[in-house]
Amino acid sequence: MLLRVEWAQVRVIAGNEWRERIRNWWVLAVAVIFALFALAIAYFGSAQQGSVGFHGIDVTIASLVSLVIYLVPLIAMILGYDAIVGERERGSLELLLSMPITRFEILLGKYLGLSAALACATAVGFGAGLLPMASQLGLRDFYHYAGFVFSAILMGMAFLSLSLWLSVVAQDRMRASGMAIGTWFFFVLVFDLLLMGLLVLSKGSLGSTVFASLLMLNPADVFRLLNIFSSQQVQTMYGLATVMPDGLTNPMVLMGIMLGWIIVPFLFANWRFK
């Protein structure tokens, strides 16, 4: 199926989604929000300990991870929940489907265009937020921070894939928005509470391998682990090093799982759309 994709048509759909987000200042607004948060956390992140100022990239990333887990998935869900159902309600989807373009190409074009907008806002926002501290960063710090931003983009793409699937399944925009917020609420707030409750009820009998495997069922937790195990100092802050089995602390394994979270919901959306 992928070999028969007309990439020129995919680019047209993706470019239209991208330009629409540029025209309504969406990308700029999100980038400014990310930049302000990154700057505030980098400078005031240690205020509770009685000091302000930049205290190193590891401390900054550890603080930003907790923020990004809430913010990026929410923005991704809001960005994609009406990608298909919105077109259907406006009546433009029937016109689009009457043209010589496949449903897969429509879906892929929309996803790539929205992903590009989200990636640009994330990279520009978090990059600009750390510019005032650039003179205090070494090459290793830049590399570490770039890895954090890249993992945040991947998490956003995973939640965008979920929101696209919801947009295909939902009957109208109102239901799609409710499903999107409910999905965000479950993965970001409820999932870890349920997991902690399961640990308490099991009275410690739940092994580390089972616990780690359950964490893989949440893209937000995969993102957290990607950044925890990228630095020894961050591992010490979170205290998960003794809980996670070695096989699931490998960044390449975690990256593969995150890619699965991007691909699988999109394939379900494509199947339902067809």
C-alpha angles and dihedrals in degrees: 000000000000091000091062095052114125098222093190089063091045089054091052092053092043092047091051092052091047094049092048091056090047093049094052092047091241095135093048094048094051092044091053091050092051092046093051093048093047092050094046094048094044092052104030101027092107096045091112089062090054099259138092132200136069112316102179139298095268093058091045094050092047089056094042093052091064091051097043092052088064101035108040097049091048092051091046093051092048091047097054108027095094099035093112106011090050091055089048094052092047090051093237095111093070090051091049093049091050089064124085094269129108125237090242091056091050092050094044093047093051092047094049093046093049091044090052091052092048093045092049093049092047097046096043094043099049091037093053091045092062097042094096088060096044094108090060095053128092128207091267090053092052090049092049093047092047088054090052092051091047092051090049089054091050091050090050090051090051092054090042088056089052092049091050089054090051090049090056094046099043120093095214141004094260093057091042092055091049092049091048094052091044091052091049091047092051098048098038102036114011104039097066092044090054090048092051090048090052090052091052093047091049089053092222096311091114104100124228092247092055091045092050092046091053090052088059088065089073121063090203090059091046088055091049092051092047090060097037094057094043091077134035091215093053090048089056091051094053098035096214098122094095094046102051120076115237094247092064097045093066108110091217091055091048090047090053091051090050090051087052089056088053097047105037099056089045091053090050089050091050092049092050093044091054 
